[in-house]
């Protein structure tokens, strides 16, 4: 059975589906399956996810705003419409240089 915060078969838009929280990070699970997940995030300016490793490949798609995603000590500036892949087992971090929203897709394998 699919776990979802969104009604299957109902159209939605990512930017309007999550609100910002002052000095916070909000996440909403869109799809959560044993083979992977899709999560929508909203970061207030200045919020960050410190450097960490993930056991699975992850793809971040910026749907609003801008951010810096650091992969293996290499900073990448992303704006609305940009996408980047964070490889499994490689250190990465997310820094909200401005308010931003992203969709994170993780593929387990």
C-alpha atoms as one frame of an Amber mdcrd trajectory, in Angstrom:
protein
   0.000   0.000   0.000   1.351   3.421  -0.954   2.008   5.891   1.868   1.351
   9.387   0.593   0.365  12.830   1.804  -1.107  13.443  -1.636  -4.251  11.846
  -2.985  -3.267   9.412  -5.760  -4.767  10.391  -9.096  -5.160  14.038  -8.060
  -3.140  16.765  -9.755  -0.961  19.024  -7.586   1.936  21.467  -7.893   5.016
  21.017  -5.715   5.634  24.710  -4.877   2.095  25.168  -3.549   2.058  21.860
  -1.636   4.327  22.866   1.260   4.616  26.107   3.235   7.734  27.691   4.690
   8.277  27.670   8.464  10.160  30.561  10.063  13.684  29.363  10.920  12.730
  25.820   9.994  12.644  23.004   7.486   9.377  21.299   6.551   9.235  17.951
   4.764   6.296  16.043   3.322   6.502  12.515   1.983   4.948  12.230  -1.459
   5.739   8.531  -2.049   7.381   6.081   0.354   8.101   2.608  -0.963  10.675
  -0.078  -0.136  12.410   0.764  -3.441  12.646   4.513  -2.834  10.947   7.708
  -1.809   9.965  11.154  -3.029   9.943  13.938  -0.424   9.031  17.609  -0.762
  11.041  20.072   1.377  10.715  23.771   2.220  13.784  25.449   3.792  13.723
  28.906   5.330  16.715  31.100   4.441  19.776  30.102   6.462  18.583  26.587
   7.275  20.805  23.650   6.388  21.329  19.936   6.480  24.866  19.374   7.699
  27.285  17.123   5.843  26.131  13.529   5.855  26.205  10.312   3.820  23.271
   8.455   2.322  23.335   4.785   1.374  21.318   5.488  -1.798  21.550   7.775
  -4.792  19.434  10.906  -4.366  18.242  13.504  -6.873  17.389  17.032  -5.709
  15.169  19.215  -7.895  14.775  22.869  -6.880  11.160  23.898  -7.501  11.378
  27.369  -5.924  14.147  29.680  -4.716  17.843  28.909  -4.528  20.288  26.834
  -2.518  23.825  25.545  -2.288  24.279  21.794  -2.385  27.783  20.665  -1.510
  28.842  17.252  -2.818  32.244  15.889  -1.783  33.342  19.439  -0.751  32.272
  20.833  -4.163  29.666  23.639  -3.788  26.885  23.797  -6.392  24.575  26.827
  -6.653  21.084  25.746  -7.710  18.076  27.878  -8.629  14.481  27.115  -9.589
  14.476  24.420 -12.270  17.953  23.033 -11.488  18.517  19.380 -10.604  21.542
  17.556  -9.189  22.323  13.940  -8.309  23.994  13.166  -4.987  25.705   9.769
  -5.324  25.375   7.119  -2.635  28.170   7.087  -0.064  29.515  10.543  -0.981
  29.354  13.326   1.672  26.864  16.071   0.877  25.154  19.021   2.567  22.279
  21.390   1.771  22.394  25.128   2.573  19.445  27.458   1.996  21.093  30.629
   0.682  17.524  31.919   0.187  14.165  30.360   0.961  13.795  27.356  -1.278
  11.743  24.256  -1.979  13.046  21.016  -3.421  11.856  17.568  -4.329  14.221
  14.826  -3.157  13.994  11.467  -4.924  15.896   8.576  -3.345  16.406   5.325
  -5.216  17.235   2.301  -3.091  19.053  -0.482  -4.758
